[in-house]
């Protein structure tokens, strides 16, 4: 038996190794020696039938935990109940320690199966997707009901907040949107000229640029930029307020966070994205026209004349019509992820990343569905 302090003993009853007699001081100052003793007993709780605690002199929580580890829940409970001469406070301590012990059987190692693991991951993914979808649809419903509730109440309109968000989402985004679409327009013109030159139809590069930017590229590139720039900003702003308990303070004041934080951002985004899409259309076509003028000897005047003759107004309308839908979805996802922040800086970063990924995915998905719808309608 490991060496123990002089005042701590653990012995078996004479002639019966299943009966244990515990006496002495079971306190924190003797923890190291008592731990060695418990280890020497092998931790076999079921090996003892009875324990006598009448010889205990001093006991604290550390000693009680060691006794619980040695005896187990049931035996410790029985020993505490049977030690009538023990002070009541010690019996209460031992009872509470015994009550807090887990009675669940030890988890058996699960047999691994490759197919089962794959199916489990697929199931978890589908459950997470369904949860995201239902929360998104529910938040869309709350936002639409908030818009309808405040539509005919001008005193509830927060025009200052909408103007501030417009400055952030629209005005400050004009340079990056214009620069990106200008370069993409130039690239599309280079590719069109290279491919169409083999057929002697370089003049149709103008139609390629006009159709692609009016119907698809302008609104899609702008929406993706806004998903990365604005949706992340919405999530970070609302998430930081959630972490600092500012949203709880808003509710305490009797105000609705939806009216104060969500509606101004959604309205600003719905107004800003069509304007930015128009800027993207002009900038992309200007980049294509510059390449046509420098490489294909198509003057700007000829470029404009070809666009007027071959490109109908409906292509512009079909492209710009998608902008408010994209804007609404991007703003909703950004705000929703902000409200999901749990309170830590790590959570803010995770949900900011999630909002960008979800926004880009939803924008591309809706754009593909719209393209299929336009094709089926013959537009």
C-alpha positions as CSV (number, residue, x, y, z in Angstrom):
1,X,0.0,0.0,0.0
2,X,1.4,3.5,-0.8
3,X,2.7,5.5,2.1
4,X,0.0,7.7,3.6
5,X,0.1,10.5,6.1
6,X,0.0,9.3,9.7
7,X,-3.6,10.5,10.1
8,X,-5.1,8.9,7.0
9,X,-5.8,5.2,6.8
10,X,-7.7,2.8,4.6
11,X,-8.0,-0.8,5.8
12,X,-10.0,-3.9,5.2
13,X,-12.2,-5.5,7.8
14,X,-10.5,-8.6,9.4
15,X,-11.4,-11.7,7.5
16,X,-13.5,-9.8,4.9
17,X,-11.7,-8.0,2.2
18,X,-15.0,-6.6,0.8
19,X,-15.6,-4.5,3.8
20,X,-13.6,-1.2,3.9
21,X,-12.8,0.9,6.9
22,X,-12.0,4.5,6.2
23,X,-10.5,6.8,8.9
24,X,-8.2,9.8,9.3
25,X,-8.1,13.1,7.4
26,X,-9.3,13.1,3.8
27,X,-8.4,16.7,2.9
28,X,-6.7,18.6,0.1
29,X,-3.3,18.7,1.9
30,X,-3.2,14.9,1.7
31,X,-4.5,14.7,-1.9
32,X,-1.3,13.4,-3.5
33,X,-0.9,10.5,-1.2
34,X,-4.6,9.7,-1.2
35,X,-4.6,9.8,-5.0
36,X,-1.8,7.2,-5.0
37,X,-3.9,5.0,-2.7
38,X,-7.0,5.2,-4.9
39,X,-4.8,4.3,-7.9
40,X,-3.4,1.4,-6.0
41,X,-6.9,0.0,-5.4
42,X,-7.4,0.0,-9.2
43,X,-10.5,2.1,-9.0
44,X,-12.6,-1.1,-8.9
45,X,-15.8,0.4,-7.3
46,X,-17.7,-2.9,-7.4
47,X,-15.0,-4.7,-5.4
48,X,-16.4,-3.5,-2.1
49,X,-19.6,-4.4,-0.5
50,X,-19.6,-2.1,2.5
51,X,-17.7,1.0,3.7
52,X,-17.3,2.3,7.3
53,X,-16.9,6.1,7.5
54,X,-17.2,6.4,11.2
55,X,-13.4,6.9,11.6
56,X,-13.3,10.0,9.4
57,X,-11.9,13.0,11.3
58,X,-11.5,15.7,8.6
59,X,-13.2,15.9,5.2
60,X,-13.4,18.4,2.5
61,X,-14.6,18.5,-1.2
62,X,-11.3,17.1,-2.5
63,X,-11.4,14.1,-0.1
64,X,-15.1,13.6,-0.9
65,X,-14.3,13.4,-4.6
66,X,-11.7,10.8,-3.9
67,X,-14.1,8.7,-1.8
68,X,-16.6,8.9,-4.6
69,X,-14.0,7.7,-7.1
70,X,-13.1,4.8,-4.8
71,X,-16.6,3.7,-3.7
72,X,-18.9,4.8,-6.4
73,X,-22.3,6.4,-6.2
74,X,-24.4,3.8,-4.5
75,X,-21.8,2.7,-1.9
76,X,-20.9,6.2,-1.0
77,X,-24.6,7.1,-0.6
78,X,-25.2,4.0,1.6
79,X,-22.1,4.7,3.7
80,X,-23.1,8.4,4.2
81,X,-26.6,7.3,5.3
82,X,-25.3,4.6,7.6
83,X,-22.8,6.8,9.4
84,X,-25.2,8.2,12.0
85,X,-22.4,9.4,14.3
86,X,-20.9,11.6,11.5
87,X,-21.7,15.3,11.6
88,X,-24.6,16.3,9.4
89,X,-22.6,18.7,7.3
90,X,-20.3,15.9,6.2
91,X,-23.2,13.6,5.4
92,X,-24.8,16.3,3.3
93,X,-21.5,16.9,1.4
94,X,-21.1,13.2,0.7
95,X,-24.8,12.9,-0.4
96,X,-24.4,15.8,-2.8
97,X,-21.2,14.4,-4.3
98,X,-22.9,11.0,-4.7
99,X,-25.9,12.7,-6.3
100,X,-23.7,14.5,-8.8
101,X,-22.0,11.3,-10.0
102,X,-23.0,10.1,-13.4
103,X,-24.8,6.8,-13.4
104,X,-24.7,6.4,-17.2
105,X,-22.8,3.4,-18.4
106,X,-19.5,4.0,-20.0
107,X,-19.8,4.6,-23.7
108,X,-18.8,1.7,-25.7
109,X,-16.6,2.4,-28.8
110,X,-18.8,2.6,-31.8
111,X,-18.0,0.4,-34.8
112,X,-17.1,2.5,-37.7
113,X,-18.5,2.0,-41.1
114,X,-17.4,4.0,-44.1
115,X,-20.9,4.0,-45.8
116,X,-22.6,4.7,-42.5
117,X,-20.3,7.7,-41.8
118,X,-21.0,9.1,-45.3
119,X,-24.7,8.8,-44.8
120,X,-24.5,10.3,-41.4
121,X,-22.6,13.3,-42.8
122,X,-25.2,13.7,-45.6
123,X,-28.0,13.6,-43.1
124,X,-26.3,16.2,-40.9
125,X,-25.8,18.4,-43.9
126,X,-29.4,18.1,-45.0
127,X,-30.6,18.9,-41.5
128,X,-28.4,22.0,-41.4
129,X,-29.6,23.1,-44.9
130,X,-33.2,22.7,-43.8
131,X,-32.6,24.7,-40.7
132,X,-31.0,27.5,-42.7
133,X,-33.8,27.5,-45.2
134,X,-36.6,27.6,-42.7
135,X,-34.8,30.4,-40.7
136,X,-34.3,32.4,-43.9
137,X,-37.9,32.0,-45.0
138,X,-39.1,33.0,-41.6
139,X,-36.9,36.1,-41.5
140,X,-38.1,37.1,-45.0
141,X,-41.7,36.8,-43.7
142,X,-40.9,39.0,-40.6
143,X,-39.2,41.6,-42.8
144,X,-42.1,41.8,-45.3
145,X,-44.6,42.1,-42.4
146,X,-42.5,44.9,-41.0
147,X,-42.4,46.7,-44.3
148,X,-46.2,46.3,-44.7
149,X,-46.7,47.5,-41.1
150,X,-44.7,50.7,-41.5
151,X,-45.7,51.4,-45.1
152,X,-48.6,53.7,-44.2
153,X,-47.0,55.1,-41.1
154,X,-44.7,57.9,-42.3
155,X,-43.7,58.8,-38.7
156,X,-42.0,55.4,-38.4
157,X,-39.9,55.9,-41.5
158,X,-36.2,56.2,-40.6
159,X,-35.1,58.3,-43.6
160,X,-31.8,59.4,-41.9
161,X,-30.8,55.7,-41.4
162,X,-31.8,54.9,-44.9
163,X,-29.7,57.8,-46.3
164,X,-26.7,56.8,-44.2
165,X,-26.9,53.2,-45.4
166,X,-27.3,54.4,-49.0
167,X,-24.1,56.3,-48.7
168,X,-22.3,53.3,-47.4
169,X,-23.8,50.7,-49.9
170,X,-24.2,52.8,-53.1
171,X,-22.0,55.9,-53.2
172,X,-18.9,54.3,-51.7
173,X,-19.3,51.2,-53.9
174,X,-19.4,53.1,-57.3
175,X,-15.6,53.1,-57.9
176,X,-15.0,49.4,-57.3
177,X,-18.1,48.4,-59.3
178,X,-17.2,50.7,-62.2
179,X,-13.6,49.5,-62.3
180,X,-14.4,45.8,-62.1
181,X,-17.1,45.9,-64.8
182,X,-14.9,48.1,-67.0
183,X,-12.1,45.4,-66.9
184,X,-14.6,42.6,-67.4
185,X,-16.0,44.4,-70.4
186,X,-12.6,44.7,-71.9
187,X,-11.9,41.0,-71.3
188,X,-15.2,40.0,-73.0
189,X,-14.4,42.2,-75.9
190,X,-10.9,40.6,-76.3
191,X,-12.4,37.1,-76.1
192,X,-15.2,37.9,-78.5
193,X,-12.8,39.5,-81.0
194,X,-10.4,36.5,-80.8
195,X,-13.1,33.9,-81.4
196,X,-15.2,35.7,-83.9
197,X,-12.2,36.7,-86.0
198,X,-11.9,33.1,-87.1
199,X,-15.4,33.5,-88.7
200,X,-14.9,37.0,-90.1
201,X,-17.6,38.3,-87.8
202,X,-15.7,40.6,-85.5
203,X,-18.4,43.2,-85.9
204,X,-20.7,41.0,-83.7
205,X,-18.4,41.6,-80.7
206,X,-20.5,44.7,-80.1
207,X,-23.6,42.5,-79.8
208,X,-21.8,40.1,-77.5
209,X,-20.8,42.9,-75.1
210,X,-24.2,44.6,-75.1
211,X,-26.2,41.4,-74.6
212,X,-23.9,39.9,-71.9
213,X,-23.8,43.1,-69.8
214,X,-27.4,44.2,-70.2
215,X,-28.8,40.7,-69.4
216,X,-26.3,39.0,-67.1
217,X,-22.8,40.3,-66.3
218,X,-23.7,43.8,-64.9
219,X,-26.3,42.7,-62.4
220,X,-24.5,39.4,-61.5
221,X,-21.1,41.0,-60.9
222,X,-22.6,43.9,-59.0
223,X,-24.6,41.5,-56.8
224,X,-21.5,39.4,-56.1
225,X,-19.6,42.5,-55.1
226,X,-22.4,43.6,-52.8
227,X,-22.5,40.2,-51.3
228,X,-18.9,40.3,-50.4
229,X,-18.8,44.0,-49.4
230,X,-22.2,44.9,-48.0
231,X,-23.6,41.6,-46.7
232,X,-20.5,41.1,-44.6
233,X,-20.7,44.7,-43.3
234,X,-24.4,44.1,-42.3
235,X,-23.5,40.9,-40.4
236,X,-20.5,42.4,-38.7
237,X,-22.4,45.5,-37.6
238,X,-25.4,43.7,-36.2
239,X,-23.2,40.9,-34.8
240,X,-21.1,43.4,-32.9
241,X,-24.2,45.0,-31.5
242,X,-25.5,41.5,-30.5
243,X,-22.1,40.7,-28.8
244,X,-22.2,44.0,-26.9
245,X,-25.8,43.4,-25.9
246,X,-27.0,46.6,-27.6
247,X,-29.8,44.7,-29.3
248,X,-31.1,43.7,-25.9
249,X,-30.9,47.3,-24.8
250,X,-33.0,48.3,-27.8
251,X,-35.7,45.7,-26.8
252,X,-35.5,47.0,-23.2
253,X,-36.4,50.5,-24.5
254,X,-39.5,49.0,-26.1
255,X,-38.2,49.3,-29.6
256,X,-38.2,46.7,-32.4
257,X,-34.7,45.8,-33.7
258,X,-36.3,44.8,-37.0
259,X,-37.5,48.4,-37.6
260,X,-34.3,50.0,-36.5
261,X,-31.6,47.7,-37.9
262,X,-33.1,45.6,-40.6
263,X,-35.6,47.7,-42.6
264,X,-33.2,50.7,-43.3
265,X,-30.6,48.3,-44.5
266,X,-33.0,46.4,-46.7
267,X,-34.5,49.5,-48.2
268,X,-31.1,51.1,-48.9
269,X,-29.9,47.9,-50.6
270,X,-33.0,47.6,-52.7
271,X,-32.5,51.2,-53.9
272,X,-28.7,51.0,-54.3
273,X,-28.3,47.8,-56.3
274,X,-30.3,48.8,-59.3
275,X,-28.4,52.1,-59.4
276,X,-25.1,50.3,-59.2
277,X,-26.2,47.8,-61.8
278,X,-26.9,50.7,-64.2
279,X,-23.4,52.0,-63.5
280,X,-22.0,48.5,-64.2
281,X,-23.8,48.3,-67.5
282,X,-22.4,51.6,-68.7
283,X,-18.9,50.9,-67.4
284,X,-18.8,47.4,-68.9
285,X,-20.0,48.6,-72.3
286,X,-17.5,51.4,-72.2
287,X,-14.7,49.0,-71.5
288,X,-15.8,46.9,-74.5
289,X,-16.2,49.9,-76.7
290,X,-12.6,51.0,-75.8
291,X,-11.2,47.7,-76.8
292,X,-13.3,47.7,-80.1
293,X,-12.0,51.1,-80.9
294,X,-8.3,50.2,-80.2
295,X,-8.2,46.7,-81.6
296,X,-11.1,46.3,-84.1
297,X,-11.3,49.7,-85.7
298,X,-14.9,50.0,-84.5
299,X,-15.4,53.7,-83.6
300,X,-17.5,54.7,-80.5
301,X,-20.1,56.1,-82.9
302,X,-20.4,52.9,-84.8
303,X,-20.5,51.0,-81.5
304,X,-23.5,53.0,-80.3
305,X,-25.3,52.7,-83.6
306,X,-24.9,48.9,-83.6
307,X,-26.3,48.8,-80.1
308,X,-29.2,50.9,-81.0
309,X,-30.1,48.8,-84.0
310,X,-29.5,45.3,-82.7
311,X,-30.2,45.5,-78.9
312,X,-33.8,45.9,-77.8
313,X,-34.9,47.8,-74.7
314,X,-36.3,44.6,-73.1
315,X,-32.8,43.2,-72.6
316,X,-32.0,46.1,-70.3
317,X,-35.3,45.7,-68.5
318,X,-34.8,42.0,-68.0
319,X,-31.4,42.6,-66.5
320,X,-32.3,45.4,-64.2
321,X,-35.4,43.6,-63.0
322,X,-33.2,41.1,-61.2
323,X,-31.4,43.7,-59.2
324,X,-34.1,44.4,-56.5
325,X,-34.5,40.7,-55.9
326,X,-30.8,40.2,-55.5
327,X,-30.6,43.2,-53.2
328,X,-33.4,42.0,-51.0
329,X,-31.9,38.5,-50.6
330,X,-28.4,39.8,-49.9
331,X,-29.6,42.3,-47.3
332,X,-31.8,39.7,-45.6
333,X,-29.0,37.1,-45.4
334,X,-26.5,39.6,-44.1
335,X,-28.9,40.8,-41.3
336,X,-30.1,37.3,-40.4
337,X,-26.5,36.1,-39.9
338,X,-25.8,39.1,-37.7
339,X,-28.7,38.2,-35.4
340,X,-27.3,34.6,-35.2
341,X,-24.0,35.8,-33.6
342,X,-23.7,34.1,-30.2
343,X,-21.6,36.9,-28.6
344,X,-17.9,36.2,-29.2
345,X,-15.5,37.7,-31.7
346,X,-15.0,34.2,-33.2
347,X,-18.8,33.9,-33.8
348,X,-18.8,37.3,-35.6
349,X,-16.2,36.1,-38.0
350,X,-17.9,32.8,-38.6
351,X,-21.3,34.3,-39.4
352,X,-19.7,37.1,-41.5
353,X,-18.0,34.4,-43.7
354,X,-21.3,32.4,-43.8
355,X,-23.3,35.5,-44.9
356,X,-20.9,36.1,-47.8
357,X,-21.0,32.5,-49.0
358,X,-24.7,32.2,-48.7
359,X,-25.3,35.5,-50.5
360,X,-23.1,34.6,-53.4
361,X,-24.7,31.1,-53.6
362,X,-28.2,32.4,-53.5
363,X,-27.5,35.2,-56.1
364,X,-26.0,32.7,-58.6
365,X,-28.8,30.2,-58.0
366,X,-31.6,32.8,-58.5
367,X,-29.8,34.2,-61.6
368,X,-29.6,30.7,-63.1
369,X,-33.3,30.2,-62.4
370,X,-34.1,33.5,-64.0
371,X,-32.1,32.7,-67.1
372,X,-34.0,29.4,-67.5
373,X,-37.3,31.3,-67.0
374,X,-36.4,33.9,-69.6
375,X,-35.4,31.2,-72.0
376,X,-38.7,29.3,-71.6
377,X,-40.7,32.5,-72.0
378,X,-38.8,33.4,-75.1
379,X,-37.5,36.7,-73.7
